[in-house]
């Protein structure tokens, strides 16, 4: 009897189309779920008869309590090589092998700039007005050239965002808790003396930090209050780095010009979530990693991970 493999959160229904799953077809039946399974009970019920699960990023937590309720589970494949919502100790205790895949920083870099440019030039508002017979020109775009771009984080994604900012003629500065002048000099950007100075002096602020105990809530009410009323905030990293209530308050009260957000405290976002109707907000449904090239890598290497596991030699094991 073939093993059964569940592919979670295949919203676009492309997981079995973008790559060739035939190398494992003789041994594995692949079933994709195009809707989100919300909550441990729903997951435990839906996945009870599966031996393998492929999950995207960190959208679906796999705590020890869930793993214990999946006695057939033997292999868990997560896209990317870092996942903070899998209980690796519990997986080992229950004989579950956990593997990852490569992940490109190109897609989130491009989406960061899509959000930033969309905010700066009022693209959604102007496009909607044009298509609905609204006013011809109603916004005045914010210039990029000569303005300051402040980056929280200068890692793989932040450094590439920095290069594009420089190409636009922006003054780019960066800050993180361990960032050095040597590191910023590599990319031709300035080291901000403090988080507070970066926030207060920037016209655009973009978040590119990993979520950790040190970065959770890094931008709270006091920090958001430092932003200029003409400033824009972009977050394509993790929602918990920015205090969500404080951000909503700043948007509703007009204390910042706008925000571009791709990550949320709850995903998928509930229909009545206040982020869906917040003013001055350009929001996308966590599209940072969603590109054909990334999906080809994710699912292609998921097939490789499954083949290697079946051969008794797992690859790209996590953590």
C-alpha positions as CSV (number, residue, x, y, z in Angstrom):
1,X,0.0,0.0,0.0
2,X,1.3,3.4,-0.9
3,X,2.1,6.0,1.7
4,X,-0.1,9.1,1.8
5,X,1.4,12.6,1.6
6,X,-0.6,15.8,2.5
7,X,0.4,19.1,1.0
8,X,-0.9,21.9,3.2
9,X,-2.1,25.4,2.2
10,X,-2.0,24.9,-1.6
11,X,-4.2,27.9,-2.0
12,X,-3.4,28.4,-5.7
13,X,-3.8,24.6,-6.4
14,X,-0.4,24.5,-8.1
15,X,1.7,22.3,-5.8
16,X,1.3,19.2,-8.0
17,X,1.7,21.2,-11.2
18,X,4.8,23.3,-10.8
19,X,7.1,20.3,-10.4
20,X,7.1,16.7,-11.3
21,X,6.0,14.4,-8.5
22,X,6.2,11.2,-10.7
23,X,9.5,10.0,-9.1
24,X,7.5,9.1,-6.0
25,X,4.2,8.3,-7.6
26,X,4.7,4.6,-7.3
27,X,5.2,4.8,-3.5
28,X,3.3,7.9,-2.4
29,X,-0.2,9.2,-3.0
30,X,-0.2,13.0,-2.9
31,X,-3.2,14.9,-1.7
32,X,-3.2,18.7,-1.6
33,X,-5.3,20.9,0.7
34,X,-6.3,24.2,-1.0
35,X,-7.9,25.6,2.2
36,X,-6.3,26.3,5.5
37,X,-6.8,23.8,8.3
38,X,-7.3,26.0,11.4
39,X,-6.6,24.7,14.8
40,X,-5.1,21.5,16.2
41,X,-8.3,19.5,16.2
42,X,-8.9,20.2,12.5
43,X,-5.3,19.3,11.7
44,X,-5.4,16.1,13.8
45,X,-8.6,15.0,12.1
46,X,-7.6,15.8,8.5
47,X,-4.0,14.4,8.8
48,X,-4.8,11.3,10.8
49,X,-4.3,9.0,7.7
50,X,-1.2,10.6,6.3
51,X,2.4,9.4,6.6
52,X,4.0,12.5,5.2
53,X,3.1,16.2,5.5
54,X,4.5,19.0,3.4
55,X,3.9,22.4,5.0
56,X,4.7,25.9,3.8
57,X,6.9,28.2,5.9
58,X,5.6,28.7,9.5
59,X,1.9,29.0,8.8
60,X,1.0,25.7,10.5
61,X,2.4,25.0,14.0
62,X,3.4,21.4,14.8
63,X,3.6,21.4,18.6
64,X,4.2,18.2,20.5
65,X,0.5,17.8,21.3
66,X,-0.4,17.7,17.6
67,X,2.5,15.4,16.6
68,X,1.3,13.0,19.4
69,X,-2.1,12.8,17.7
70,X,-0.6,11.8,14.3
71,X,0.6,8.3,14.9
72,X,1.1,7.6,11.2
73,X,3.2,10.6,10.6
74,X,6.8,9.7,9.7
75,X,8.1,12.6,7.6
76,X,7.4,16.3,7.9
77,X,8.8,18.6,5.1
78,X,8.9,22.3,5.7
79,X,9.8,24.9,3.1
80,X,12.9,26.8,4.1
81,X,15.7,25.7,6.4
82,X,14.4,27.4,9.5
83,X,11.1,26.8,11.2
84,X,10.2,28.0,14.7
85,X,6.7,26.4,15.0
86,X,7.8,22.7,14.8
87,X,8.5,20.9,18.1
88,X,11.7,19.1,17.0
89,X,12.1,17.3,20.4
90,X,8.6,15.9,20.1
91,X,9.2,14.9,16.5
92,X,12.3,12.9,17.5
93,X,10.4,11.3,20.4
94,X,7.7,10.1,18.0
95,X,10.0,9.0,15.3
96,X,9.2,11.8,12.9
97,X,11.9,13.0,10.5
98,X,11.9,16.7,9.8
99,X,13.4,18.0,6.6
100,X,13.6,21.4,4.9
101,X,14.2,23.0,1.5
102,X,16.1,25.9,0.1
103,X,14.4,29.3,-0.1
104,X,15.4,32.3,-2.2
105,X,15.4,35.8,-0.8
106,X,14.6,37.3,-4.3
107,X,10.8,37.1,-4.0
108,X,10.5,38.9,-0.6
109,X,12.9,41.6,-1.7
110,X,10.8,42.2,-4.8
111,X,7.5,42.2,-2.8
112,X,9.1,44.7,-0.3
113,X,9.6,47.1,-3.2
114,X,6.2,46.5,-4.7
115,X,4.7,47.5,-1.4
116,X,7.0,50.5,-0.9
117,X,6.4,51.8,-4.4
118,X,2.7,51.1,-4.2
119,X,2.5,53.2,-1.0
120,X,4.7,56.0,-2.3
121,X,2.7,56.5,-5.5
122,X,-0.8,55.7,-4.3
123,X,-1.1,53.0,-6.9
124,X,-4.1,51.1,-5.5
125,X,-6.1,54.2,-4.8
126,X,-5.3,55.7,-8.2
127,X,-5.9,52.5,-10.1
128,X,-9.2,51.9,-8.3
129,X,-10.3,55.5,-9.1
130,X,-9.4,55.1,-12.8
131,X,-11.3,51.9,-13.2
132,X,-14.4,53.0,-11.3
133,X,-14.8,56.4,-12.9
134,X,-13.4,58.3,-9.9
135,X,-11.2,61.4,-9.9
136,X,-8.4,61.8,-12.4
137,X,-5.4,62.1,-10.1
138,X,-6.2,62.5,-6.4
139,X,-2.8,61.8,-4.8
140,X,0.6,63.4,-4.8
141,X,3.3,60.8,-4.9
142,X,6.2,60.6,-2.3
143,X,9.6,60.8,-4.0
144,X,12.2,58.2,-3.4
145,X,15.3,60.0,-4.8
146,X,17.0,61.9,-2.1
147,X,14.8,60.5,0.7
148,X,16.0,58.3,3.6
149,X,15.4,54.6,3.7
150,X,15.8,53.0,7.1
151,X,16.3,49.3,7.3
152,X,15.8,47.3,10.4
153,X,18.1,44.4,9.6
154,X,20.8,44.0,6.9
155,X,20.8,40.3,6.3
156,X,20.2,38.4,3.1
157,X,17.0,40.3,2.4
158,X,17.8,43.7,4.0
159,X,21.1,44.0,2.1
160,X,19.4,43.4,-1.3
161,X,16.6,45.9,-0.4
162,X,19.4,48.4,0.4
163,X,21.1,48.0,-3.0
164,X,17.8,48.8,-4.7
165,X,17.3,51.8,-2.5
166,X,20.7,53.1,-3.5
167,X,19.9,52.6,-7.1
168,X,16.8,54.8,-6.6
169,X,19.2,57.5,-5.3
170,X,18.0,57.1,-1.7
171,X,20.1,57.7,1.4
172,X,20.1,54.3,3.1
173,X,20.8,53.6,6.8
174,X,20.4,50.4,8.7
175,X,20.3,49.2,12.3
176,X,20.1,46.0,14.2
177,X,21.3,45.0,17.6
178,X,24.6,43.5,16.4
179,X,25.1,45.5,13.2
180,X,28.6,46.9,12.7
181,X,30.1,49.7,10.5
182,X,32.1,47.0,8.7
183,X,28.9,45.3,7.7
184,X,27.1,48.4,6.5
185,X,30.2,49.6,4.6
186,X,30.0,46.4,2.6
187,X,26.8,47.6,1.1
188,X,27.5,51.3,1.0
189,X,24.9,52.2,3.6
190,X,25.2,54.1,6.9
191,X,25.0,52.5,10.3
192,X,22.3,54.3,12.3
193,X,23.5,55.1,15.8
194,X,20.3,53.7,17.3
195,X,17.0,52.3,16.5
196,X,15.4,55.5,17.7
197,X,17.5,57.7,15.4
198,X,16.7,55.5,12.4
199,X,13.0,55.7,13.0
200,X,13.0,59.4,13.6
201,X,15.1,60.3,10.6
202,X,13.7,57.9,7.9
203,X,11.1,58.6,5.3
204,X,10.6,54.9,4.7
205,X,11.3,52.2,7.2
206,X,11.4,48.5,6.2
207,X,11.6,45.6,8.6
208,X,14.0,42.7,7.8
209,X,14.7,41.0,11.1
210,X,14.2,37.4,12.2
211,X,11.6,36.9,14.9
212,X,13.1,36.1,18.3
213,X,12.7,37.1,21.9
214,X,14.8,40.1,21.2
215,X,12.8,41.4,18.2
216,X,9.3,40.5,19.3
217,X,7.5,43.8,19.9
218,X,10.6,45.7,18.8
219,X,8.4,48.5,17.4
220,X,5.8,49.3,20.0
221,X,3.8,52.5,20.7
222,X,6.8,54.5,21.8
223,X,8.9,53.5,18.7
224,X,6.1,54.1,16.2
225,X,5.5,57.5,17.7
226,X,9.1,58.5,16.6
227,X,8.1,58.1,12.9
228,X,7.5,61.2,10.9
229,X,3.9,61.9,10.0
230,X,5.0,61.7,6.4
231,X,6.8,58.3,6.9
232,X,5.9,54.9,5.6
233,X,6.5,51.6,7.3
234,X,6.9,48.3,5.4
235,X,6.9,44.9,7.1
236,X,7.4,41.7,5.1
237,X,9.2,40.0,7.9
238,X,7.1,38.8,10.8
239,X,4.0,40.5,12.2
240,X,5.1,40.1,15.9
241,X,8.0,42.4,15.4
242,X,5.6,45.3,15.1
243,X,3.0,45.8,17.9
244,X,-0.2,45.3,15.8
245,X,-2.5,47.4,18.0
246,X,0.0,50.2,18.0
247,X,0.3,50.1,14.2
248,X,-3.5,50.1,13.8
249,X,-3.8,53.1,16.1
250,X,-1.1,55.0,14.2
251,X,-2.9,54.3,10.9
252,X,-6.4,55.3,12.2
253,X,-5.0,58.5,13.8
254,X,-3.0,59.5,10.8
255,X,0.2,59.6,12.7
256,X,2.1,58.0,9.8
257,X,1.5,58.4,6.1
258,X,0.9,54.7,5.6
259,X,2.1,51.1,6.0
260,X,2.7,48.2,3.7
261,X,2.2,44.8,5.4
262,X,2.5,41.3,4.2
263,X,2.5,39.5,7.5
264,X,-0.2,39.2,10.2
265,X,-0.7,38.0,13.7
266,X,-3.3,35.5,12.4
267,X,-3.0,33.8,9.0
268,X,-5.0,33.5,7.0
269,X,-6.5,36.8,8.2
270,X,-10.1,36.4,9.5
271,X,-12.8,38.2,7.5
272,X,-13.5,40.6,10.4
273,X,-9.9,41.4,11.3
274,X,-9.3,45.1,11.7
275,X,-6.3,45.0,9.4
276,X,-8.7,44.3,6.5
277,X,-10.3,47.8,6.8
278,X,-7.5,49.9,8.3
279,X,-6.9,53.2,6.5
280,X,-3.6,54.1,4.9
281,X,-2.7,50.4,4.7
282,X,-1.5,48.5,1.6
283,X,-1.8,44.8,2.6
284,X,-1.1,41.6,0.8
285,X,-1.8,38.0,2.0
286,X,1.7,36.9,2.9
287,X,2.9,36.8,-0.7
288,X,6.6,37.4,0.2
289,X,7.7,33.9,-0.7
290,X,5.0,33.2,-3.3
291,X,6.6,33.1,-6.7
292,X,6.9,30.5,-9.3
293,X,10.6,30.1,-8.8
294,X,10.3,29.7,-5.1
295,X,7.4,27.2,-5.4
296,X,9.5,25.2,-7.9
297,X,12.3,25.1,-5.3
298,X,10.0,24.2,-2.4
299,X,8.1,21.5,-4.0
300,X,10.9,20.2,-6.2
301,X,13.1,19.7,-3.1
302,X,10.1,18.3,-1.1
303,X,10.0,15.5,-3.7
304,X,13.8,15.1,-3.3
305,X,13.3,15.0,0.5
306,X,10.6,12.3,0.2
307,X,12.7,10.2,-2.2
308,X,15.7,10.4,0.1
309,X,13.7,9.4,3.1
310,X,12.2,6.5,1.3
311,X,15.7,5.4,0.4
312,X,16.7,5.5,4.0
313,X,19.0,8.5,3.7
314,X,17.1,11.7,4.6
315,X,18.6,15.0,3.3
316,X,18.3,18.6,4.5
317,X,17.3,17.5,8.0
318,X,16.1,20.1,10.5
319,X,16.8,21.7,12.8
